[in-house]
Amino acid sequence: MTAPVHETAVRATGVLADFNTSGVLAVADVNVAVSIAQLCREPSPDNTLALALTVRALRGGSVCLDLTSVAEDGFDVEEALVDTAALPWPEPGRWLQGLRESPMVRVEPTADADAPAPSGGGVGTGPDDDEPRPLRLLGSRLYLDRYFEHEESVRSQLLRRRRATPPGVDLDRVEALLDRLFDRADLATDEPNWQRIAAANSVLNWVSVVAGGPGTGKTTTVAKVLASLQALHEGRLRITLAAPTGKAAARLEEAVRAESARLPEDLRAPLSGLTATTLHRVLGWRPESRTRFRHDAAHPLPWDVIVLDEMSMVSLPMMARLLEATRSGTRVILVGDPDQLTSVEAGAVMADVTHADSNRQPVPVDDPRWRALLHVHADDRQPSPRRTTPLATDGRVGAASNGTPGALSGGTTDPAPAGAPGALSAGRSRIPDLQPVAAAGSAPAQGTAAEGPGETVPPSMSAVVRGVVELTHTWRFGHEIGALARAVRAGDAEAALAVLRAGGDHVGWVEADLSETDPVAFPELRAVVQRTGRSVVDRAREGDAAGAVSAMEQHRVLCAHRAGPFGVARWSHTVEEWLREEVPGYGEEGEWYLGRPLLVTANDPEIGLYNGDTGVVVDTPRGAQAAFARGQQPTIHPLIHLDAVQSVHAMTVHKAQGSQFGEVTFVLPPLESALLTRELLYTAVTRARERVEIIGTEDALRQAIQRPVNRASGLRQRL
Ligand SMILES: Nc1ncnc2c1ncn2[C@@H]1O[C@H](COP(=O)(O)OP(=O)(O)OP(=O)(O)O)[C@@H](O)[C@H]1O
């Protein structure tokens, strides 16, 4: 294989030219960096290189560049990993010192990095001069100024809300409401009711995070939170439901409606008019500006409660915009799956917030938030056994050390003194292990509930007290898809391969190298494609829009790449060929043939269609029109309104985020692909409701599971 030839920038010289010709820096990175360096009279090529690499990092979704690890990070060039060991990296210490003295850089005082920010989401102090400086240096992390401000804004807004006096609620009423809404019917005796704990957190905090994979009950929990809040506030709260895409918003609205229909009549009624919309719409999208919205700090949003679903797809700049436009007296409930692929734009806010370093820091037992949580989970009427074995200390709330979702980390139980502080909830396992952790040097508090100075809440509850609960019990697919997803998420390649090798009704693995194998070799895939494709066309020709949309979601081929043997283009072509063979007259009516599956490729808020929405051309009394999934009934759009659509016979995993399909065939990228990551595989697997089939080699599977996405950001450390 010959090495690819990369476009070289005319302005690249010295070290910039070396990075440019290797393909690590694109022409645009070099040109931006050289222009800014000239404007700032920056004499150092190494500093200009750091700027160019920061611009490049942003393109890859990182918020900043960590100068101490950048040389070891994998770089992808045209979706393949390149070996950067031979490049002339500056020595990190000297590089950092040079940047501290650079006219392009404002140095942030690291000592203040975790201090509460001044009001207004402001940034830290820099050099005395007022000269605009395009870069910020915080420790070893280099940011473009604007992205530092986004990160600082999100950090300060979250911390301010966390440190504010919590919302005033009657804790006895909260407890009574949670008692009505949550039962333990389907939980094992010793399994804590994490949904109840998550709900309590969302009621008791200004900002809360309900994290979890598909089917773990996030929406169910949110519906119950909203019902509780309305009951506590006599139905007067103004609530909005938001999601990053139109499709995700439609799913959220439908799911909240379905879950609230199961609630007791008096609690359900105040939720009847709830609708979900896109985050852009909530903020007041303005066609003339991509970055400015109608709502901002000066024109805050009117809502008392904002639920933001599919948080993993929300970028850092959008999160900053939302929090800046949110009044301090608004509850913000962030919902999503931190293990999924991150937003297309920079940042990994959901993962950073869920796994923030501070979530592992000890919390004193007299923390009022912990006290409130104990209160609403108290059941001192029922003294009962309590645990003495410590909880899992990996910071993963709800996960057991043995990997069993939602289970505690095994162990014996001892009787606890009834009514003693800290023994409150054990009767119904509402909160696991309430036994405080003794301060260093003092005797361990085994089997006692006494609290002394310096004692802290159990380590696995630290994140909970900070408003973060991760649900891990899967209620939807209790079969092999769940087991596979858990193994991938845990980075356990052996367990994942065991599930795949065992096969069964819900998972399958075709061990094949696609650079050598023709799709013709996959008769089972061909059969699924032809069966679902025929069903789509039949429904579309009959004018059954809902049937066609639902048939379309029965099966989807997902790829990581767009081009090449593993890419969407090749697989779309193959699927189309198979459909032509199967369905008489397929695609012969011209561009807008009945049954043509459509993918929206750009947001169009004016007609309510968003990038990633899928639909199908169907027959209607007004001729051929396009139907798109929206709740129970699809929306119908005249074809003339569709500006940015393409056929979707196969799609990228990124585009499929926020959607689920009956069956998924995932074309695993090759070993050398930079896209081959744990999050990619996890996201692909969890798009399937009933069956997932993976096509790829064992080596590629192992590589994916062992390589988590590494997006540089300071948020995780600084929250
Ligand atoms: N505690 C529970 N007991 C029994 N069934 C439950 C429980 N919680 C949720 N479910 C059911 O599990 C299914 C999935 O729940 P839900 O839609 O709330 O999950 P989710 O995490 O929001 O999923 P997704 O991310 O895919 O939207 C629903 O059918 C719901 O009724």
The ligand as an ORCA input file, in Angstrom:
! r2SCAN-3c Opt
* xyz 0 1
  N     -38.758     -0.162     37.400
  C     -39.272     -0.704     36.301
  N     -39.984     -1.844     36.384
  C     -40.510     -2.407     35.279
  N     -40.398     -1.909     34.032
  C     -39.692     -0.776     33.879
  C     -39.097     -0.118     34.996
  N     -38.478      0.982     34.536
  C     -38.663      1.017     33.214
  N     -39.395     -0.024     32.806
  C     -39.820     -0.319     31.433
  O     -38.663     -0.489     30.638
  C     -38.828      0.097     29.348
  C     -37.724      1.104     29.104
  O     -37.890      2.191     29.982
  P     -37.561      3.671     29.526
  O     -38.138      3.977     28.194
  O     -37.916      4.573     30.653
  O     -35.979      3.548     29.400
  P     -34.950      4.618     28.805
  O     -33.729      4.486     29.635
  O     -35.565      5.967     28.772
  O     -34.713      4.057     27.365
  P     -34.186      4.847     26.041
  O     -32.873      5.448     26.385
  O     -34.073      3.794     25.026
  O     -35.223      5.865     25.724
  C     -40.215      0.703     29.340
  O     -41.081     -0.204     28.729
  C     -40.547      0.870     30.803
  O     -41.936      0.815     31.027
*
